[in-house]
């Protein structure tokens, strides 16, 4: 069955356009011939099984890993300069949290792309960093060493580092993974604030129970794109079964609802 996707209106410039994207590791495809359009101003969830290529898709769109084939456009342009419009929150486990620095410095690093590596951040940059920390409820921890923060607090610092870039398009790789309820609520509130400001947010997500509440656009991925479009239209039992590879029941595991795939 052909993949499903609602096309943007003719006068609507897509936030992200992916055409025929293929990524391979050691000749093994991890993304295959992916076509994707994500309209601006949406909260988009990318959902699929482990090994489906969700994080790879984000990194390929960002240009962090090479593509074997295909093209990517950000707001209608493929120029690397479009990256200045993007904020990125990688998986928390990808950071070295033992590095001797505090939360304020980590957030300030998010502005280095705007400042360049020669100009040092000044009072204005530190004020912006403090405002971003305040947005995620971490202003009181600005001088705290990142190694002394909890997992949820570290994730909020990561979010603040992306926020301080004042991007138009945000990519977040599993921001809810392993966080406490307070941090999850803070992230959800932040997502809705960004959407109210007209920003586009694309999130790799796992919890099928919370996804309909948090997001309005959905991409189902399993190496190939299975379906994408408005959440209510795409989040169906049939599409989920096609994504996860068989008849499926939803089960609760580790505080999240995930599919249990049968034969």
Steps between C-alpha positions, in 0.01 A plus 500: 500500500635844414611731780247761601565871514289811488668761282520863622285756325648656189583829678651326803879468514588178680724525805675179392495330161683169461520330161630147432720503811710187551759451775715189531750377758758261353278435198198421720210745446369655821275742309369410159354734238320725749273776368367733764330837530446669837294820500609801705352568840440135586601283795614187322571160657723246327397157623623151414669191645858485623737505205244671274736787418326774699814661644678439171230697319552799728878488461479464122265798470738700718799398287670330796535174306538451125217377282557238232232668287226758518448867578385707797350848497432723800229758434543448127879530485781247508773751589712413807420853621152374587658323797498831686121461514530166683527407867598144592452304822693172468450199722614575852728197497708651221643770729801476730335607824831467691645800313583768760255777413179643638149521360530864396814430297335204324208719393729783394678256267179492298581851377852427376369439149368857495802656673771307320789343691700826535246731665434410862147510646423817692230633731228478233578136426502409868163671545358298210641181650346578839165570334514163324582326828206679661271377220579139593493557876877480548599861579581409861749241376696725265826467695456131579751261345321289239634180657305590816167529320242223477419343163185708466686819590772423246235452232350838581844660465524338156163652411611843620812477284278448195256772604771763528565464127153648432455253214202460268530121485586270790607136487482306827627143530309316774472797738258308726726196545574428865370830638286558809138611485589862579747516212254335262240763588756777447590359157135474395435859608807611306384317186164673513665838558722449196201407286309808620798706378474343155803273541522151352606218732592145393541244778610136507250347741418156640198521727191421292260595780623858538572562131140593397487755781840657430517515119291606201706349213636147477771316309501120526838359404655157466804550274247614242234757570178313574267800523495867592242770542259648755521296819135399521505370142826305522488359854294191417527137602571399141781751452656409835488130411671573167763706683577241765476200272193301595180474702543721801377558851598800709671417832636713783874467556723719716227760542440529125256338260672307223388243244516129563534346158358159424526272198 
